[in-house]
Amino acid sequence: MKFSLSLTSVLLSSVLFAAPALAQTPEQIATAALEAAPVWDGHNDAPGQLRAQRRNMIGDFDFEDTIETDPEHSGHRSMHTDLPRLKQGRVGAQYWSVYVSAALSEPEAVQATIEQIDVTHRLIRRYPGDLALALTTDDVTAALKQGKIASLIGMEGGHSIGSSLAVLRQMYAIGARYMTLTHSKNTPWADSATDAPAHNGLTDFGKDLVREMNRMGMLVDLSHVSEKVMQDALDIAKAPVIFSHSGARAINGHARNVPDAVLRRLPDNGGVIMVVALPGFLNEGARQWFAEQLAEKTRLESLWQGQPAAVVSAMAAWNQANPQPLASIGDMADHIDHVRKIAGIDSIGIGGDYDGMATGPVGMEDVTGYPALFVELARRGYSQADLEKISFGNIMRAMRAAEAYAASQTGQPPIETPVPK
């Protein structure tokens, strides 16, 4: 008995003395996680920059370096995204957004979206050693094995289908794998988070659209939609939904963020909120500042009607006296913490919104910043397994589930709706 106790003490001492040497730093935990499961980002607007800056003429576009403004296209800011920076940011899969303006008429939006899908395909084909088109989760896995960035296409805004399920199906046929139901304005069948409610959520057509997306295997994206649309979609959905780039409304009250009542429903649905990096959606002080800035601009325009130079001068003075609060990596981590608290670790992903905003948070100004976020999460106690779910595993599971549901519906015919007379 005495020998057994002595041996136990020796073994316990060995473990205790060895523990500090075995402990991993947050940097090591984050590095190991991103090595095993690189970031699968939910939303990048680089295709929109190609449209805005180059009118989709990419014959001489250099995706190896977009930091310096091309003199031929002067007046445009540098992009947040290029191939070396994606690799530095440990991005392994990317949903490229094919957003077009919500101010376009529906026929114009349909054409413009097809043009954006086309330019995205052309960009992927121009860099076959770095990018690979991914239409399925198996394609994503194959791309990663080849050391390429799996490139998927997401449509941002239901105005892009012209209120037609036939157009929706054709968008899927040419590569779109998610669609955000609205953007900044209502569609004829769904309310936006940032427009006056017109439909009390989804119309009957909007509900059929969710069903048809599920039948095909296209992910339903609920970023940008009203809370009622979120709830309606969750009532109907037979496959996981996503929020491709949103935050937690409890941390920042912006209408674009997701309320706790919706977050609580994600585990039952299997859905994923891909937490956004846009500062105005992260930092509550920044949100308040933007509101105050808009109020001041409105006040000055009322005071100095017909005198735009006076408004510009006064606004410059106001901005100088009232610097914008800066969002931090910690702010983004706070949103992730809150989603974990309400919805659980299996409901979290990453949706940066790079090239669709002026800048990311301090330390995450462009796509190179993702490793710093994962280090911060590791500092907060997230395990390597947790980080692998956030970076990649959760969205892979959600998309696989959507594919599985679609496979189970193979015998179901497409939902038909009458075309206008």
LINTAKA-V16234 format. One record per pair of residues at least 4 apart in sequence whose C-alpha atoms are under 6 Angstrom apart, sorted by sequence separation. I is the first residue (numbers start at 1). J is the second residue. D is the distance in Angstrom with one decimal. If there is no record, write none. Layout:
i=I j=J d=D
i=I j=J d=D
This chain:
i=14 j=18 d=6.0
i=15 j=19 d=6.0
i=24 j=28 d=5.8
i=33 j=37 d=5.8
i=34 j=38 d=4.4
i=49 j=53 d=5.6
i=50 j=54 d=5.2
i=51 j=55 d=4.3
i=85 j=89 d=6.0
i=87 j=91 d=5.9
i=104 j=108 d=5.8
i=109 j=113 d=6.0
i=127 j=131 d=5.8
i=144 j=148 d=5.5
i=172 j=176 d=4.7
i=186 j=190 d=5.8
i=202 j=206 d=5.0
i=213 j=217 d=6.0
i=229 j=233 d=5.9
i=233 j=237 d=5.8
i=249 j=253 d=4.7
i=266 j=270 d=5.7
i=279 j=283 d=6.0
i=300 j=304 d=5.9
i=301 j=305 d=5.6
i=311 j=315 d=6.0
i=318 j=322 d=5.9
i=319 j=323 d=5.8
i=339 j=343 d=5.4
i=340 j=344 d=4.1
i=360 j=364 d=5.4
i=361 j=365 d=5.6
i=378 j=382 d=4.7
i=382 j=386 d=5.7
i=388 j=392 d=5.9
i=389 j=393 d=4.1
i=51 j=56 d=4.8
i=86 j=91 d=5.4
i=104 j=109 d=5.6
i=134 j=139 d=4.9
i=143 j=148 d=5.1
i=171 j=176 d=5.7
i=186 j=191 d=4.6
i=213 j=218 d=4.9
i=266 j=271 d=5.0
i=340 j=345 d=4.9
i=360 j=365 d=4.1
i=364 j=369 d=4.0
i=377 j=382 d=5.7
i=388 j=393 d=6.0
i=389 j=394 d=5.1
i=50 j=56 d=5.2
i=134 j=140 d=5.6
i=161 j=167 d=5.4
i=186 j=192 d=4.8
i=191 j=197 d=5.6
i=280 j=286 d=5.4
i=359 j=365 d=5.2
i=124 j=131 d=5.5
i=143 j=150 d=5.4
i=161 j=168 d=5.6
i=185 j=192 d=5.4
i=280 j=287 d=5.1
i=249 j=257 d=4.7
i=69 j=78 d=5.4
i=248 j=257 d=5.2
i=249 j=258 d=5.1
i=68 j=78 d=5.8
i=140 j=150 d=5.2
i=182 j=192 d=5.6
i=184 j=194 d=5.6
i=185 j=195 d=5.4
i=191 j=201 d=5.5
i=247 j=257 d=4.7
i=248 j=258 d=5.0
i=249 j=259 d=5.0
i=67 j=78 d=4.9
i=190 j=201 d=5.7
i=246 j=257 d=5.3
i=300 j=311 d=5.8
i=190 j=202 d=4.7
i=66 j=79 d=5.6
i=189 j=202 d=5.8
i=189 j=203 d=5.0
i=66 j=82 d=5.9
i=134 j=150 d=5.6
i=65 j=82 d=5.9
i=131 j=148 d=5.2
i=134 j=151 d=5.3
i=189 j=206 d=5.1
i=64 j=82 d=5.6
i=98 j=116 d=5.3
i=130 j=148 d=4.8
i=131 j=149 d=4.8
i=132 j=150 d=5.2
i=133 j=151 d=4.8
i=134 j=152 d=5.2
i=63 j=82 d=5.2
i=64 j=83 d=5.3
i=132 j=151 d=5.7
i=223 j=243 d=4.7
i=220 j=241 d=5.1
i=221 j=242 d=4.9
i=222 j=243 d=5.0
i=154 j=176 d=5.5
i=221 j=243 d=5.2
i=153 j=176 d=4.9
i=154 j=177 d=5.7
i=156 j=179 d=5.8
i=157 j=180 d=4.9
i=158 j=181 d=4.6
i=223 j=246 d=5.9
i=153 j=177 d=5.8
i=154 j=178 d=4.7
i=155 j=179 d=4.5
i=156 j=180 d=4.8
i=157 j=181 d=5.4
i=158 j=182 d=4.9
i=154 j=179 d=5.8
i=157 j=182 d=4.2
i=157 j=183 d=4.6
i=201 j=228 d=4.7
i=202 j=229 d=5.6
i=159 j=187 d=6.0
i=201 j=229 d=4.3
i=247 j=275 d=5.2
i=240 j=269 d=5.4
i=242 j=271 d=5.4
i=245 j=274 d=5.3
i=246 j=275 d=5.2
i=247 j=276 d=5.8
i=240 j=270 d=4.9
i=241 j=271 d=4.7
i=242 j=272 d=4.9
i=243 j=273 d=4.6
i=244 j=274 d=5.2
i=245 j=275 d=5.6
i=246 j=276 d=4.9
i=252 j=282 d=5.9
i=193 j=224 d=5.5
i=240 j=271 d=4.4
i=242 j=273 d=5.7
i=243 j=274 d=5.7
i=245 j=276 d=4.6
i=192 j=224 d=6.0
i=193 j=225 d=4.6
i=224 j=256 d=5.5
i=252 j=284 d=4.8
i=192 j=225 d=4.3
i=193 j=226 d=3.9
i=328 j=361 d=4.9
i=192 j=226 d=5.0
i=327 j=361 d=4.9
i=328 j=362 d=5.0
i=191 j=226 d=5.7
i=286 j=325 d=5.1
i=178 j=218 d=5.1
i=177 j=218 d=5.0
i=178 j=219 d=4.4
i=179 j=220 d=5.8
i=180 j=221 d=4.3
i=183 j=224 d=5.3
i=349 j=390 d=4.7
i=178 j=220 d=5.9
i=179 j=221 d=5.6
i=180 j=222 d=5.8
i=182 j=224 d=6.0
i=348 j=390 d=5.3
i=182 j=225 d=5.7
i=283 j=327 d=5.3
i=279 j=327 d=5.2
i=346 j=394 d=5.9
i=282 j=331 d=5.9
i=110 j=160 d=4.8
i=109 j=160 d=5.0
i=110 j=161 d=5.6
i=38 j=90 d=5.5
i=39 j=91 d=4.5
i=40 j=92 d=5.9
i=43 j=95 d=5.3
i=44 j=96 d=5.1
i=45 j=97 d=5.1
i=38 j=91 d=5.5
i=39 j=92 d=5.5
i=40 j=93 d=4.4
i=41 j=94 d=5.0
i=42 j=95 d=5.2
i=44 j=97 d=5.6
i=106 j=159 d=5.7
i=38 j=92 d=5.0
i=40 j=94 d=5.6
i=43 j=97 d=5.9
i=93 j=149 d=5.2
i=106 j=162 d=4.6
i=92 j=149 d=4.8
i=93 j=150 d=4.4
i=94 j=151 d=5.2
i=95 j=152 d=4.6
i=96 j=153 d=4.9
i=97 j=154 d=4.9
i=98 j=155 d=5.2
i=99 j=156 d=4.8
i=93 j=151 d=6.0
i=95 j=153 d=5.3
i=96 j=154 d=5.9
i=97 j=155 d=5.8
i=95 j=154 d=5.9
i=193 j=255 d=5.6
i=193 j=256 d=6.0
i=274 j=348 d=5.9
i=272 j=347 d=4.4
i=273 j=348 d=5.3
i=274 j=349 d=3.9
i=275 j=350 d=4.8
i=276 j=351 d=4.9
i=277 j=352 d=4.8
i=272 j=348 d=5.4
i=273 j=349 d=5.8
i=274 j=350 d=4.1
i=275 j=351 d=5.3
i=276 j=352 d=4.8
i=274 j=351 d=4.6
i=264 j=342 d=5.9
i=264 j=343 d=5.3
i=263 j=343 d=5.5
i=278 j=360 d=5.6
i=279 j=361 d=5.7
i=277 j=360 d=5.6
i=248 j=335 d=5.6
i=245 j=351 d=4.5
i=244 j=351 d=5.5
i=240 j=398 d=5.6
i=239 j=402 d=5.1
i=217 j=402 d=5.2
i=217 j=403 d=5.1
i=217 j=406 d=4.9
i=216 j=406 d=5.4
i=215 j=406 d=4.9
i=215 j=409 d=6.0
i=43 j=244 d=6.0
i=42 j=244 d=4.9
i=80 j=354 d=6.0
i=80 j=355 d=5.5
i=89 j=367 d=5.6
i=89 j=368 d=3.8
i=88 j=368 d=5.4
i=89 j=369 d=5.8
i=86 j=367 d=5.9
i=89 j=370 d=5.3
i=85 j=368 d=5.3
i=80 j=366 d=4.7
i=43 j=351 d=5.1
i=41 j=350 d=5.4
i=42 j=351 d=4.1
i=43 j=352 d=6.0
i=44 j=353 d=5.0
i=46 j=355 d=5.6
i=41 j=351 d=5.0
i=43 j=353 d=5.1
i=44 j=354 d=5.1
i=45 j=355 d=4.9
i=45 j=356 d=5.1
i=30 j=374 d=5.4
i=30 j=375 d=5.2
i=27 j=375 d=5.3
i=26 j=375 d=5.4
i=33 j=384 d=5.3
i=37 j=388 d=5.3
i=40 j=391 d=5.9
i=26 j=378 d=4.9
i=39 j=391 d=4.5
i=40 j=392 d=5.1
i=26 j=379 d=5.3
i=39 j=392 d=5.6
i=33 j=387 d=6.0
i=29 j=384 d=5.6
i=33 j=388 d=5.3
i=37 j=392 d=5.6
